[in-house]
Amino acid sequence: MTASPTVRRRRIARELRQLRERAGMTLDVAARQLDMSKSNLSRIENAQIGIKPRDVRAALALYQVTGADAEALVEIARGAQQRGWWQNYSDVLPEWFEFYVGLEAEAATLRTYEAEAVPGLLQTEAYAREIYRLTAGEEGLERKVAARLHRQSVLHRDTPVQMSVVLNEAVLLRPVGTPAVMADQLSHISRVAQLPNVTIQILPFMAGGHPAMSTPYVILHFADAADNAVVYLDNLTMGLALEGAEHVRGYTLVHERLRQMALTPADSMTRLEDASRYFT
């Protein structure tokens, strides 16, 4: 798996913040010593902007970190400067969503619930095109679709992401595009569900109310324990990454509850087949 510069930037930000606090320095004091503004150092520690390896060395010297520990962090900073493939689509992907794609690119596990639309990782090209037409218009359409399809490589790489998906039954029944587009999309979901790393479950209407009625979500965990799990929420104009352990724990409990309420994976495939008959 190629290391994601987004994940590396998060890690170096967290390490620098913890090292500064361990050294007993305020942002003001550390920023003055490093010859940068307090706001810049704060943005670095919150992973809003990157930091050059030479500036990492200066910070580590200030915090009295030397030897192998220092070199390891400098190497992480070098990795954070690399370009992710998604940055080639920065003309059509908003910065807040580029951040999410960078996390997704290195996620080891991904748990998600969707209420209205097929998740991007499961979309066909035709369905993705229709979704973008509905939500963002024609501008940059083909490049947006290409970026969405590129994201799906995480399902097929040598060490693929382990994905648990819960779909509201409405996702299967709401027509997006022509009947042919929908029929192909539902067939595609069934095919992806055969992958050993993917579990797809349908939450039927008969299940009634449930704890995620107000918000779809994505929960991402990473292979390296040094990279904290993230809950990601978004809408048409912004995204929000929640990194606190309480958020991850809360949404994880919600996801497990949804899985219990949903049809089994086998019964979900039967429901998919039934729904596809509406479009053939």
N, C-alpha and C positions, 0 to 999 in steps of 0.2 A: 504494500500500500504506500502511495506517495504521501509524504508528510504534508499536511495542509498548513500554509503560512498563517492562516487565520487562527488555527489551534495553537501554533507556536507563539503567536503574538499574545494570545490570552495567557499562556503559561509564563512567558517572560514578564508580563505585566504583573501577574500575581506574585511571582517570586521577588521582583524588585520592591513591591509594596511591603511584603512580609519582611524582607531584609532591612528596609528602612525603619519599620516599626520596631524590629528586634534591636536595631542599633540605637533606638531611643531618639530618633530625629523626627521633627515635624516636617511637613511639606515645605514650609518656608525655608527652614535651615538647609535641608537637602538641596532644594532648588538653587539657593545662593551658592552653595559649595560646588554645584555642577554647572554653574553659569547658565542656567536656563530659567524661564519664568515658572512661577508656581503653577499657573494654569497648564503649561505644557507638561510638567511632571505629573500633574494630576491626570491629564488625558492619557499619558503613557501608562500610568498605573491602572487605568480603567480600560486599557486596550482600545481606546478610541483612535490613537495614532501609534505608529511604530516607533522604534528606537534603533539607531545604528549600533553595530557591534562595538565600535570604539567608545560610544557613550555608555554602553553597558559596562565596558571595562572600567570606565571612570567611576560609575556608580558602585561597582563591586569593590573598587579600591577604597572608596569613601566608606563603605559599609564593612570594610576589613574582611572581605571574602577573597581567598586566594587558592592557588593550587588547582586540583582536578575539579572541585566544585565550581570555581570561577570559569574554567575552560568549558565546562559542560553548558553553562548558561550562555556564554558567548556563542557557542555553536548553535544553541536554540535561537539566539538572536539572528544569526546568519540565515537559518532556515526561515525565519519570519520575514526576511527580505525577498524571498523568492516569489515569483508570480504564480498564482493559481490559474488553472485554465479558465475559470469563470471571469477573471479580470479582462480577458479578451472580449467579453461581452458587456463591458462597463458602459457602452453606449446605449444599451437597452435594459440593463439590470440596475435598479436603484442600489445605492451603496448599502442601505440597510438589508437588502435581500442578498447582496453579495456576501455579506457577513454570514448569513445563514447557510448559504451554499458552501462556504468554506468550512463550516462546522460539519455539515452533512457529509462532506467529502472524506472526512476521517472518522466518522462515527462508527463504533463497533456494533451498537444496537440502536434501534430507532423504534419508538412506539408512538402511534399516532391515531387520532380520531378525526374523522371528517363527517360533516353533517349534510353538505349540499353537493359537493363536487368530488370527483375522483382525485386522490392525491397526485401531485406531479410525478412522483416516481412510478405510478401505475398508468399514466395516461398514454394513449396512442397519439401519434402525430396529428391525426385529423381532429381528435377530441381536444387536444391542447390548442390547436389553431382556433377552434370554435370558442373555447374558454377565453383566450386572449382577445378575440374579436368582441366578445360580450363585455369584458371587464376593462379593456385598455384600448380598443380601437385597432386600426390597421397599421399604425406607425410602428416600424421595426418588427412587424409581425413574424416574419420568417426567422429572423435572428433570435427572437424570444423563444420560438418553438424549438430551434436548434439547441439553445442553451438548456431548455427543459429536458430534451431527449438525452443530452450529454450527461445530465445529472444521474440518469438511470444506470450509468456504468457501475455505480456502487453496489448494485444488485448482482453483478456478474464478475466482479474482480476476483483475483485469486483468494483473497480473504473477504468474502462479501459481507455487507452489513446484515445483521440479523434483524428482521423487521416484523413487527406485530401491528396489524392494521385492523381497526374497527370502523366499519362504514355504516352510517345510518341507512336504513332501507331506502330512503328518499333518493340517495345517490344513484341507485339502480333504476329508478322509475322516472326521474326528471329528464325529459328529452333535451339533449344538448346537440344541436346540429340535426342532421337527417337521421331517419331510422337506421340507415346503413352505418352511419358513424357510431350510433349507440350500440348496435348489434356487435360491431367489431370491437368496441371498447369493452363490453361485458365479456366477450370471448377472450380478450387480452388479459383481463383480470383473472379469469379462470386459469389461463396458461401460466401467468406469473405465480399464482398460488401453488403451482406444482413444484416450484423451486424449494429445496430443503431449508433455505434460510428465510422463507417468507410464510407468515401465517395471516390469513385474511378471514375475518368474521363479520357477519352482517348483524346489526342491531335492529331487530324487527319492530315495526310499529306496535305490535302487541306487547312489547316489553314495557310500554308506558314511559313514565317520567324516568329520568336518569341524571346522574351528577354532572354530566358534561353538556347539558342542554344550552348553556350560555356561551360555550367557547370550544371550538376545535383547538387542537394542540399537537405539538411534537415534543417528545422527550428523547434527548440524545445522550448516550453514554459513550465513553471512549476507552480504547484498550489500555492506555497508559493511566494508571491510577492518579498520576500527577495532574491529569486534566479533568477538572470537575464536570459533572453532568450538567446539562442545560435543559430548561423547558423553554420552548420557543413558541410565541404567539404572534400572529400578524393579521393585518387587514389590507385594504387596497393601498394605503399610503404610508404605512409604517410597520416595523416589527419590534418585538420586545423579547429580549433574552433574560430569563430569570435563572440566576446561578446559585441562589441560596439553597442549602440542603432542605429547608422546610418546604420550598416550592417543589423541588424534585420529588420529595417524599409524598407531598399532597397529591400531585398529579399522577404519580405512580399508583397510589391507592385508587384514584379515580379510574385509571386505565384497567387495573385488575378487576374493579367492580364492573366496568363495561364488558370485559371479556366474559365474566360470569353471566351477565344478563344476555349476551349475544348468542346467536346460534353457534353450534360447534363448527369447526372448519369444514367438516364433511357436509353438514346440513346447509352451511352457507353456500357451498358450491351448488347444491340442489336449488337453493333460492335464486342464485345467479342464473341458472339455466331456465328457471320459470320466468324470471324477469325478461330474459332475452327474447322470449316469445312475443312480447309486446312490440318488438321492433323488427320482426321478420315476417 
